[in-house]
Amino acid sequence: MSTSTLSAPSIDMASVLAKLEIAPENPGTSGQHWSLDIADTLVSRSPVDGQDIARVRATSREGYDRVVSEALEAFAFWRTVPAPKRGELVRQFGDELRGLKAELGALVSYEMGKSLQEGLGEVQEMIDICDYAVGLSRQLYGLTMPSERPEHMMREQWHPLGVVGIISAFNFPVAVWAWNTAIAWVCGDATIWKPSEKVPLCGIACQRIIHRVLERNGYPKALSGLINGDYKVGQWLSKDARLPLISATGSVRMGRAVGVAVAERFGKSILELGGNNAIIVTPEADLAMTTLAVVFGAVGTAGQRCTSTRRLIVHDSIFDKVRDTLVHAYAQLRIGNPLHAQNHVGPLIDRDAVQLYLNALDRIQAEGGKIVVPGGVLKGDGFESGCYVRPAIVEAENHMETVQSETFAPILYLVRYTTLDEAIALQNGVPQGLSSAIMTADLRTAQRFISASGSDCGIANVNIGTSGAEIGGAFGGEKETGGGRESGSDAWKAYMRRQTNTLNYGTSLPLAQGIEFNL
């Protein structure tokens, strides 16, 4: 495992910020007239170099209520716009993202810490979901159903839901918002977004882009609202009965609070929470393919994806070989400034995350885990932020408390198995149920894994890793992952309300179930 201490990369972040219209001091609420107040200001600090990038004004309660009121007005108009016209707006937004992909990807990388390739990939996800939503705008299908009554027709149709609140996490500062908002817009909804307080500048940049598109088309900017602040601002969204749907991405702890608050007012929620994802490696697996899938899944985004590979369940007959291969692969990893294309691993989001990583390593050793590739915090030139750590590998047992929990850091636990039934039980034997995978060349084994008696996760892959979902499929998981679905398939239905219609085109009024009611 090598480290990179190269000087500043060729990317000029000052130019990037200027092109994205990020100022040293920024309003954090859409349409809010504001004055700088240090006590109510979020400071965006890059984990890459520890430098303060810019400041963002936190949203006041008065500012929040104004954003909601304006969004309600915008929704009342937007729901009357034909869906294909709404799709045209999203198409233009996607084109704007294409033109600013390099800059927005660099900002994602610098503010969050993921590699530049992953930052660019995240913006590509935004572009992809825009393309998907444009097609969807002409396919918001209902059903027709036969009626038991003569000269009657039954159908169902889908109507816009209202103003949708979106709470996103730091690890995907822009893509998760786009998954939700692009679909919500074509469905006829307005949206209000609360980004993570750890990456507020990405939210500012996205709002600048969509507001230009809205203004150019003569649409109200309030269709895309923005609020900023800590968990208390998220509570305003969760408890606000004016918002029929809250889509929240984050920790299980956060999801419990949001889910309860929304349910108490009979609102709807989409929860995308923790993942404790495993790959099963069978004796028939292609080892080269397996190694690539495991390493990217475990160290990509420095282990801070909800789909990161945290457990590797390996058949006993090949356990030593797989372990040794991974040790060799980890020795090739380059850790350093994520804006350098040659680096595989950037920093954790902040020093609090580093401490959680260190605590997990201490706990797993106390529980009897055997360190295979040691971790640790990197220091010296290029690592002044204190957020760079070494990816670690630990031999462990699936039942250990630390293995059962999700640590947002690059720690991979190796677990042995002897039978396929045992492997599947181990895979399913955690509280979370987001992503899973099996590496095998045996068709029966693959089919068993994705059958009803196989993986209990929302995502079950064969011969690819746990990380890197495409937008065409519904994304989400079961158990403590929350049960929500975003992005593709029929996930759009969560952003609309279903209405059943019965049309009588006859001259009499027969009743259902053959009931007679004569006057």
C-alpha positions in Angstrom: 0.0 0.0 0.0 1.6 3.2 -1.1 0.9 6.8 -0.3 1.0 9.9 -2.6 2.4 13.2 -1.5 2.3 15.0 -4.8 1.8 18.7 -4.9 -1.4 20.3 -5.9 -3.1 18.7 -8.9 -3.6 20.5 -12.2 -7.3 21.2 -11.4 -7.7 24.9 -10.4 -10.3 24.8 -7.7 -10.7 28.6 -7.7 -11.7 28.4 -11.4 -14.0 25.5 -10.6 -15.8 27.4 -7.8 -16.1 30.5 -10.0 -17.7 28.6 -12.9 -20.1 26.9 -10.5 -20.9 30.4 -9.0 -19.7 29.4 -5.5 -18.7 32.5 -3.6 -16.7 32.7 -0.4 -20.0 33.4 1.4 -23.3 31.9 0.1 -27.0 32.0 1.0 -28.1 28.6 2.0 -31.8 29.1 1.4 -33.5 29.5 -2.0 -34.6 33.0 -2.5 -33.7 34.2 1.0 -32.4 37.7 1.6 -29.7 37.2 4.1 -26.9 38.9 6.0 -23.8 37.1 7.1 -24.0 35.8 10.7 -21.1 33.7 11.8 -23.2 31.9 14.4 -25.6 30.7 11.8 -23.0 29.7 9.1 -21.8 26.4 7.9 -18.2 26.1 7.0 -17.3 23.7 4.2 -13.9 22.2 5.0 -12.3 19.9 2.5 -11.0 16.6 3.8 -8.5 16.6 1.0 -6.3 19.3 2.4 -8.1 20.5 5.5 -8.7 23.9 4.0 -11.9 25.9 4.4 -13.6 26.2 1.0 -16.5 28.6 1.6 -19.3 29.4 4.0 -23.0 28.8 3.6 -25.7 30.5 5.6 -27.9 28.1 7.6 -31.6 28.3 7.1 -33.7 30.1 9.7 -37.2 28.9 10.6 -38.6 32.0 8.8 -36.6 31.2 5.7 -37.8 27.6 5.8 -41.4 28.6 5.9 -40.9 30.9 3.0 -39.3 28.2 0.9 -42.3 25.8 1.7 -44.9 28.5 0.9 -43.2 29.3 -2.4 -42.9 25.6 -3.3 -46.6 25.0 -2.7 -47.4 27.9 -5.1 -45.0 26.5 -7.6 -46.5 23.0 -7.3 -50.0 24.3 -7.9 -48.8 25.6 -11.3 -46.4 22.7 -12.1 -49.0 20.0 -11.7 -51.0 21.5 -14.6 -48.0 21.4 -17.0 -48.2 18.3 -19.3 -45.8 15.7 -18.2 -43.8 15.7 -21.5 -43.2 19.4 -21.0 -42.0 18.7 -17.5 -39.6 16.2 -19.1 -38.3 18.8 -21.4 -37.2 20.9 -18.4 -35.3 17.9 -17.0 -33.7 17.3 -20.4 -32.3 20.8 -20.4 -31.1 20.3 -16.9 -29.2 17.1 -18.0 -27.6 19.1 -20.8 -26.4 21.7 -18.4 -24.9 19.0 -16.3 -23.1 17.6 -19.3 -21.5 21.0 -19.9 -20.4 21.3 -16.2 -19.5 17.6 -15.6 -15.8 18.3 -15.1 -16.3 21.2 -12.7 -19.1 19.6 -10.6 -17.3 16.3 -10.5 -14.2 18.1 -9.2 -16.2 19.9 -6.5 -17.7 16.6 -5.4 -14.3 15.1 -5.1 -12.8 18.1 -3.3 -15.6 18.8 -0.9 -16.4 15.1 -0.1 -13.1 13.4 -0.6 -14.0 10.7 -3.1 -11.7 10.1 -6.1 -12.0 12.3 -9.1 -13.2 9.4 -11.2 -15.9 8.7 -8.7 -16.9 12.4 -8.6 -17.2 12.4 -12.3 -19.2 9.2 -12.2 -21.6 10.7 -9.7 -22.3 13.6 -12.0 -22.8 11.0 -14.8 -25.4 9.4 -12.6 -27.3 12.7 -12.5 -27.1 12.9 -16.3 -28.3 9.3 -16.6 -31.3 9.9 -14.3 -32.3 13.0 -16.3 -32.3 10.9 -19.5 -34.3 8.2 -17.7 -36.8 10.8 -16.4 -37.3 12.4 -19.8 -38.5 9.1 -21.2 -40.5 8.4 -18.1 -42.4 11.7 -18.6 -44.3 10.0 -21.5 -44.8 6.7 -19.7 -46.6 7.5 -16.4 -49.0 4.7 -17.1 -52.2 3.8 -15.4 -54.3 0.6 -15.8 -57.7 -0.2 -17.2 -59.7 -3.0 -15.5 -62.9 -4.8 -16.4 -65.9 -3.9 -14.4 -68.5 -6.4 -13.2 -71.2 -3.9 -14.0 -72.5 -3.5 -17.6 -71.6 -0.3 -19.4 -69.0 0.6 -16.8 -65.2 1.0 -17.1 -62.6 1.0 -14.4 -59.2 2.6 -14.6 -56.5 4.0 -12.3 -54.4 7.0 -12.9 -51.5 8.7 -11.2 -51.5 12.4 -10.1 -48.7 14.6 -8.7 -48.3 14.2 -5.0 -47.2 17.7 -3.9 -44.0 19.1 -2.4 -41.4 16.4 -1.8 -38.7 16.9 0.9 -35.3 15.4 0.1 -32.6 14.8 2.8 -29.3 13.5 1.4 -26.1 12.2 2.9 -22.5 13.4 2.5 -21.3 10.4 0.6 -23.2 11.1 -2.5 -23.6 14.9 -2.4 -25.4 15.3 -5.7 -26.5 12.0 -7.3 -29.1 11.0 -4.6 -30.8 14.4 -4.8 -30.9 14.0 -8.6 -32.4 10.5 -8.4 -35.3 11.9 -6.4 -35.8 15.3 -7.9 -35.6 14.4 -11.6 -38.3 11.8 -11.0 -40.4 14.1 -8.8 -40.3 16.9 -11.3 -41.6 14.8 -14.2 -44.2 13.4 -11.9 -45.4 17.0 -11.3 -44.0 17.6 -7.9 -42.0 20.5 -6.5 -39.0 19.6 -4.3 -37.1 21.0 -1.3 -33.6 19.7 -0.7 -31.6 19.6 2.6 -28.1 18.5 1.7 -25.7 17.1 4.3 -24.2 20.0 6.4 -20.8 18.4 5.6 -21.1 19.1 1.8 -23.3 22.2 1.4 -21.4 23.7 -1.6 -22.5 20.8 -3.8 -26.1 21.8 -3.1 -25.4 25.4 -3.8 -23.8 24.5 -7.2 -26.8 22.3 -8.2 -29.3 25.0 -7.3 -27.4 27.5 -9.4 -27.6 25.2 -12.4 -31.3 24.3 -12.2 -32.4 27.8 -11.4 -30.8 29.0 -14.6 -32.8 26.4 -16.5 -36.0 27.3 -14.7 -35.5 31.0 -15.3 -34.8 30.4 -19.0 -38.0 28.6 -19.4 -40.1 31.0 -17.4 -40.9 28.5 -14.6 -40.8 29.4 -10.9 -37.5 28.8 -9.2 -39.3 27.5 -6.2 -39.9 24.2 -8.0 -36.4 23.4 -6.7 -36.0 24.6 -3.1 -32.9 24.5 -1.0 -32.4 24.6 2.8 -29.2 24.1 4.8 -28.4 23.3 8.4 -28.0 20.5 10.9 -30.5 17.8 11.9 -32.9 20.4 13.3 -33.6 21.6 9.7 -34.3 18.0 8.7 -36.8 17.8 11.6 -38.7 20.7 10.1 -39.1 18.8 6.9 -40.0 15.5 8.6 -42.7 17.0 10.8 -44.2 19.4 8.2 -47.7 18.1 7.2 -47.5 20.3 4.1 -45.0 17.8 2.6 -46.7 14.5 1.7 -43.4 12.7 1.0 -40.0 12.8 2.6 -37.1 10.9 1.0 -34.2 10.5 3.4 -30.8 8.9 2.9 -28.5 8.4 5.8 -27.9 6.4 8.9 -30.3 3.9 10.5 -30.5 6.2 13.6 -31.5 9.1 11.4 -34.0 7.0 9.5 -35.7 5.9 12.7 -36.3 9.5 13.7 -37.5 10.5 10.2 -39.7 7.5 9.8 -41.5 8.0 13.1 -42.0 11.7 12.6 -43.4 11.3 9.1 -45.6 8.4 10.1 -47.1 10.3 13.0 -48.6 12.8 10.6 -49.6 10.0 8.1 -47.0 11.2 5.5 -45.1 8.9 3.2 -41.4 8.2 3.4 -38.6 6.7 1.3 -35.8 5.6 3.5 -32.4 4.6 2.2 -30.4 3.7 5.3 -27.5 1.5 6.3 -25.9 -1.3 4.5 -23.7 -4.2 5.7 -23.0 -5.7 2.4 -21.4 -9.1 1.7 -19.9 -10.9 -1.3 -19.9 -14.7 -1.2 -16.9 -16.3 -3.0 -17.5 -19.9 -4.1 -14.8 -22.4 -5.1 -15.8 -21.9 -8.8 -15.3 -18.1 -8.7 -13.0 -16.3 -11.2 -10.4 -15.1 -8.7 -9.2 -12.1 -10.9 -12.7 -10.9 -11.3 -13.5 -11.4 -7.6 -10.4 -9.5 -6.5 -11.4 -6.4 -8.6 -15.0 -6.5 -7.4 -14.0 -6.9 -3.7 -11.2 -4.2 -3.7 -13.3 -1.6 -5.4 -16.3 -2.4 -3.3 -14.3 -2.2 0.0 -12.1 0.8 -0.7 -14.0 2.9 -3.2 -15.1 6.2 -1.7 -12.9 5.1 1.2 -15.5 2.6 2.3 -18.2 5.4 2.6 -20.8 4.1 0.2 -24.0 2.5 1.6 -23.2 -0.3 -0.9 -19.6 -0.7 0.2 -18.4 -4.3 0.6 -17.9 -4.8 4.3 -18.0 -8.6 4.6 -16.3 -11.2 2.3 -17.7 -14.7 2.9 -15.2 -17.2 1.4 -15.4 -20.9 1.0 -13.0 -22.7 3.4 -11.2 -24.5 0.5 -10.0 -21.2 -1.1 -10.0 -19.0 2.0 -6.2 -18.7 2.3 -5.7 -18.1 -1.4 -8.3 -15.4 -1.5 -6.9 -13.7 1.6 -3.4 -13.8 0.2 -4.5 -12.4 -3.1 -6.3 -9.5 -1.4 -3.2 -8.8 0.7 -1.2 -8.5 -2.5 -3.9 -6.3 -4.1 -4.1 -4.0 -1.1 -0.3 -3.5 -1.3 -0.9 -1.9 -4.7 -3.4 0.7 -3.5 -2.3 4.3 -3.7 -3.7 6.6 -1.1 -3.7 10.4 -1.5 -5.2 13.5 -2.9 -8.3 12.2 -4.8 -7.9 14.9 -7.5 -4.9 13.0 -8.7 -6.2 10.4 -11.1 -3.6 7.8 -10.2 -4.8 7.6 -6.5 -7.3 4.9 -5.6 -8.3 6.0 -2.1 -8.9 9.5 -0.8 -9.8 10.7 2.7 -12.6 10.0 5.1 -15.1 12.9 5.3 -13.8 14.3 8.6 -11.8 13.5 11.7 -15.0 12.2 13.5 -15.2 9.5 10.8 -11.5 8.7 11.4 -12.2 8.2 15.1 -15.1 5.8 14.3 -12.8 3.8 12.0 -10.1 3.6 14.8 -12.7 2.6 17.4 -14.0 -0.2 15.1 -10.5 -1.6 14.6 -10.0 -1.6 18.4 -13.3 -3.3 19.1 -12.9 -6.0 16.5 -9.5 -7.0 17.9 -10.9 -7.0 21.4 -13.6 -9.4 20.1 -11.0 -11.8 18.7 -10.7 -10.5 15.1 -7.3 -11.2 13.5 -5.8 -8.2 11.6 -4.6 -9.3 8.1 -3.9 -5.9 6.6 -3.3 -3.3 9.4 -5.0 0.1 9.3 -3.9 3.4 10.8 -4.0 7.1 10.2 -1.6 8.6 7.6 0.4 11.6 8.6 3.0 13.9 7.0 3.1 15.9 3.7 -0.2 15.7 1.8 -2.1 14.3 4.8 -2.4 17.4 6.9 -6.2 17.2 7.1 -5.9 14.1 9.3 -8.6 12.3 7.4 -6.5 9.8 5.4 -6.5 6.2 6.7 -5.2 2.8 5.4 -7.8 0.3 4.2 -7.7 -2.7 6.6 -8.6 -6.4 6.3 -9.6 -8.4 9.4 -10.4 -12.2 9.7 -13.5 -12.3 11.9 -16.7 -14.1 12.7 -20.0 -12.9 11.4 -21.7 -12.8 14.8 -19.2 -10.4 16.3 -20.8 -7.2 17.3 -18.5 -5.0 15.3 -19.1 -7.0 12.2 -22.9 -6.8 12.7 -22.7 -3.0 12.7 -21.9 -0.6 9.8 -18.7 1.3 10.0 -18.4 4.0 7.3 -14.8 3.3 6.6 -12.5 1.0 4.5 -12.6 -2.1 6.8 -13.2 -5.5 5.2 -14.1 -8.5 7.3 -13.2 -12.0 6.0 -15.6 -14.8 7.1 -15.3 -18.6 6.3 -18.1 -20.9 5.2 -18.4 -24.6 4.2 -21.8 -24.9 2.5 -23.9 -22.7 0.4 -26.7 -22.7 2.9 -24.3 -21.6 5.5 -23.0 -18.8 3.3 -26.5 -17.5 2.5 -27.4 -17.6 6.2 -24.2 -15.6 7.0 -25.0 -13.1 4.3 -28.5 -12.6 5.6 -27.5 -12.7 9.3 -27.1 -9.0 9.8 -29.7 -6.3 10.6 -29.2 -4.5 7.3 -30.4 -5.6 3.8 -29.2 -3.4 1.1 -26.7 -5.0 -1.4 -25.3 -8.4 -1.8 -23.3 -10.4 -4.4 -22.0 -13.9 -5.2 -19.0 -14.8 -7.3 -19.5 -18.2 -9.0 -19.3 -20.0 -12.3 -22.0 -22.4 -11.3 -25.5 -21.6 -12.7 -27.4 -23.5 -9.9 -25.5 -21.7 -7.2 -26.1 -18.3 -8.9 -29.8 -19.0 -9.3 -30.2 -20.2 -5.7 -28.6 -17.0 -4.4 -31.1 -14.8 -6.2 -34.1 -17.0 -5.5 -36.7 -16.4 -2.8 -34.6 -18.6 -0.4 -31.4 -16.7 -1.2 -30.3 -13.2 -0.5 -32.7 -11.1 1.6 -31.3 -7.8 0.2 -32.9 -5.3 -2.1 -30.0 -5.8 -4.5 -28.5 -9.3 -5.3 -25.8 -9.5 -7.9 -24.0 -12.3 -9.6 -20.4 -12.0 -10.6 -20.2 -8.3 -9.9 -19.6 -6.5 -6.6 -22.0 -4.9 -4.2 -21.2 -1.3 -5.3 -22.1 0.6 -8.4 -25.8 0.3 -9.1 -27.3 1.5 -12.4 -30.2 4.0 -12.5 -32.5 1.7 -14.5 -33.2 -0.6 -11.6 -35.0 0.4 -8.4 -32.4 1.1 -5.7 -33.0 0.3 -2.0 -33.0 -2.4 0.6 -34.9 -4.3 3.3 -34.8 -4.6 7.1 -32.8 -1.7 8.7 -32.0 -0.3 5.3 -35.5 1.1 5.4 -37.4 -0.6 2.5 -37.4 2.5 0.3 -36.8 2.4 -3.5 -35.4 5.2 -5.6 -34.4 5.7 -9.3 -35.6 3.2 -11.9 -38.2 0.5 -12.4 -41.6 1.7 -11.0 -40.0 3.7 -8.2 -41.7 6.8 -9.7 -45.0 5.7 -8.2 -43.8 6.8 -4.7 -43.8 10.4 -6.0 -47.4 10.3 -7.1 -50.9 9.5 -5.7 -53.0 6.7 -7.2 -56.6 7.3 -8.1 -59.1 4.7 -9.1 -61.9 5.8 -11.4 -65.2 4.1 -12.3 -67.0 5.5 -15.3 -70.7 4.7 -16.0 -71.5 5.3 -19.6 -74.9 3.7 -19.5 -78.4 4.9 -18.5 -79.0 2.8 -15.4 -77.2 2.5 -12.1 -76.4 -1.1 -11.3 -74.7 -1.6 -7.9 -71.5 -3.7 -7.3 -71.8 -7.1 -5.8 -75.3 -7.4 -7.2 -76.8 -5.4 -4.4 -80.4 -4.4 -5.0 -81.5 -0.9 -3.8 -84.8 0.1 -5.3 -86.8 3.3 -4.6 
